[in-house]
Amino acid sequence: MGYSDIGGYVRSDRSLCFAGRMLLGLGLLMGLTSMETASAAETRAPERSGGGVGAGFILGDLDGLSLKFWNGPTHGLQVNLGSASELNSIGITTTYQYHFRPVEVPDRSYSLPFYVGGGGRLKLASTDFTYFDVGLVGVAGMSVLVPGLPVELFVEVNPTVVVYNPALGLSSSVKVGFLIDGGMGIHYYF
């Protein structure tokens, strides 16, 4: 999806890029260090099988790898790394997710937990021109879990506010934009 200009031009400086990298790094570091203290039993909700770490794939704004780290039955940190929808691009999105108790299914053959949260993203892309963006990401999603299977299917929507340079190297100004991304994917827990 493209960007829509909502704020005109803002003076660019290196601190903006540094702040975005620090935000993503801090979120990832906090999630990984807090995971060291949680055992697999402490990180598993009753309807979820497997351990506290899930690895898999996501298709959407980022097509690539997806990792999910649990810290308790309701708190998760998801990291997606892959190629964005534009050619010659790479991006990373990190989101904290709070999971709500699942929708009750009469025969309990599966469960549908919902989650919300937020985080950050970095993306470098080259289409007709090269640009770099940093953004704040919201997340709202739903998982499908089957008791006894260490697999999670998920779908999510990501409203995002980004600060980007429309033509890296050609302009010293950046723009602010809003977009809605999302994806669907699968995690296997071990």
ChimeraX attribute file (.defattr): number of C-alpha atoms within 10 A of each C-alpha:
attribute: neighborCount
match mode: 1-to-1
recipient: residues
	/A:1	10
	/A:2	10
	/A:3	16
	/A:4	11
	/A:5	12
	/A:6	11
	/A:7	12
	/A:8	10
	/A:9	14
	/A:10	14
	/A:11	9
	/A:12	16
	/A:13	11
	/A:14	7
	/A:15	9
	/A:16	13
	/A:17	17
	/A:18	11
	/A:19	12
	/A:20	19
	/A:21	15
	/A:22	13
	/A:23	19
	/A:24	22
	/A:25	14
	/A:26	12
	/A:27	17
	/A:28	19
	/A:29	12
	/A:30	11
	/A:31	22
	/A:32	15
	/A:33	11
	/A:34	13
	/A:35	20
	/A:36	9
	/A:37	10
	/A:38	15
	/A:39	14
	/A:40	18
	/A:41	14
	/A:42	14
	/A:43	22
	/A:44	20
	/A:45	14
	/A:46	10
	/A:47	19
	/A:48	23
	/A:49	21
	/A:50	17
	/A:51	18
	/A:52	23
	/A:53	20
	/A:54	20
	/A:55	18
	/A:56	18
	/A:57	18
	/A:58	23
	/A:59	19
	/A:60	18
	/A:61	19
	/A:62	26
	/A:63	20
	/A:64	19
	/A:65	19
	/A:66	23
	/A:67	20
	/A:68	22
	/A:69	23
	/A:70	27
	/A:71	23
	/A:72	18
	/A:73	20
	/A:74	16
	/A:75	18
	/A:76	22
	/A:77	24
	/A:78	20
	/A:79	21
	/A:80	21
	/A:81	21
	/A:82	21
	/A:83	22
	/A:84	21
	/A:85	16
	/A:86	15
	/A:87	11
	/A:88	12
	/A:89	18
	/A:90	20
	/A:91	22
	/A:92	21
	/A:93	22
	/A:94	26
	/A:95	26
	/A:96	25
	/A:97	23
	/A:98	17
	/A:99	20
	/A:100	15
	/A:101	15
	/A:102	17
	/A:103	12
	/A:104	11
	/A:105	10
	/A:106	8
	/A:107	7
	/A:108	11
	/A:109	11
	/A:110	18
	/A:111	21
	/A:112	19
	/A:113	20
	/A:114	20
	/A:115	21
	/A:116	18
	/A:117	18
	/A:118	19
	/A:119	23
	/A:120	25
	/A:121	24
	/A:122	22
	/A:123	21
	/A:124	19
	/A:125	20
	/A:126	15
	/A:127	10
	/A:128	8
	/A:129	11
	/A:130	16
	/A:131	18
	/A:132	21
	/A:133	22
	/A:134	28
	/A:135	22
	/A:136	22
	/A:137	23
	/A:138	21
	/A:139	20
	/A:140	18
	/A:141	19
	/A:142	21
	/A:143	20
	/A:144	17
	/A:145	21
	/A:146	17
	/A:147	14
	/A:148	12
	/A:149	13
	/A:150	16
	/A:151	22
	/A:152	20
	/A:153	17
	/A:154	19
	/A:155	18
	/A:156	19
	/A:157	18
	/A:158	22
	/A:159	16
	/A:160	22
	/A:161	21
	/A:162	22
	/A:163	25
	/A:164	24
	/A:165	22
	/A:166	19
	/A:167	16
	/A:168	17
	/A:169	11
	/A:170	10
	/A:171	10
	/A:172	14
	/A:173	17
	/A:174	22
	/A:175	20
	/A:176	21
	/A:177	19
	/A:178	18
	/A:179	15
	/A:180	15
	/A:181	18
	/A:182	18
	/A:183	16
	/A:184	19
	/A:185	19
	/A:186	21
	/A:187	20
	/A:188	19
	/A:189	20
	/A:190	13
